[in-house]
């Protein structure tokens, strides 16, 4: 456009530097609201979606957010991912199978929550 009107060539990096110097941001502004945090928390616990999928879901729901902003907000509210979604499903299935075997043996049939937790962690 500058070339067509004024016969001026300018590099992309020069334009970005000028905009940054003038205080103009080209990044989308994320409005960090309670509603957004609640939605992130619900998606974290209710689905096995990774950050990219979660961002896509939030964008389709009308939130303006990037993957980087999602990670920052998620970590800010102490929602840390320690294993991948696929590994989580695999581990849950293994744990369920082991608990079923122990229950069928009669070993853990009358254990309460605390004692069952101690038994599992041994």
N, C-alpha and C positions, 0 to 999 in steps of 0.2 A: 504494500500500500504506500509506504513512504517512497519507494522507488518509482511507482507510477505517478505520483503527484509531484514529488520534489526532487526526484533523481538522487536520492540519498540511500546509500547502502549502510546497513547497521547489522552487527552480529547479534545473535540471540543473547549471548552472555552480557554484552554491553547494555542491552535493553533491560535485562534482569537487574544488573547492577544499578542502573539509573532508577528503576522502580523501587529497589530496596533502599536506595539513598533518599528517595522522596517519601518513604514510609508506606508504600503501596504493597500489599501482600497479594500474591497470586495463589496462595493456598486456601482451601475452603476453611471457613471458620466453624468450629465445632461448638455448639451450645451445649454445655455440660449441665443437664437438668436432672432432677430426681427421677423423672419419667424415663429418661435414657438409661440412667444407672439401674433402675428397676428392670427394664427390658433386657439389659445386658446380663444382669444377675439371673433372670428367669431363663434366658437362652443358655447360659453357662450350665445351669443345673438340669434343665429339662431336655436338652439336645446334646448330641455328641458332635456338634458342628465345630470346626476349627475357626480361627479368627477370620479367615477370608470368607467362609460361608456365613458366619455371624454378621460380618459387615454387609454382605449382600442382602441378608434378611432385613437388617436394620434400614438399609437404603430403600428397599422396596416398601417398608413401613413408613417412609417419609422422613427419616432422620438423615441429616447431613453429617457423615462421619467417614473417616478413612481407617484403614487397617491399623495404622500407627496410632491414631487417636484412640481406637478401641482398645488396643493393648495398654496404652497409658492409663485409661480409665479403669480397665479391668484390674490391672495391678494396683491401682490406687485404692480400690475397694477390696483388696486382698483376695482376689479370685485368681489363684495361681494354677497354671496347668503343669502338672508334674509328669504326666505320661500322655501319649497321644490318644486320640479318640479310639482308634482301632485296638490299641493295646488295652485300653480300659474295658472294652467289650469282651475281649479275650480273657482278661483277668477275672472279670465278673462271672463269666461262664465257668471258669476253672474253680473259683471259690464256691459257687453254687453247687457244683458237682461234688466237691470235697465235703461240703456241709451235708449234702444229701446222704453220702456214704456214711459219715459219722452218725447222723441221725438214725439211719437204718440199723446201725450196729447197736443203738441204744445208749451210746456214750454221752451224747449231749442233749438228750431228750428233755431233761428237767433243768437245764442250766438257765440262769438269768442272763441278762444282757452283759453285766460286768464280768461274770465268771466265763461266759462264752467268749468274750473278747480276750480275756487272759489265756484261755485254752487255745484259741486260734493263734495267738502271738508266740506261744511256746515253740 
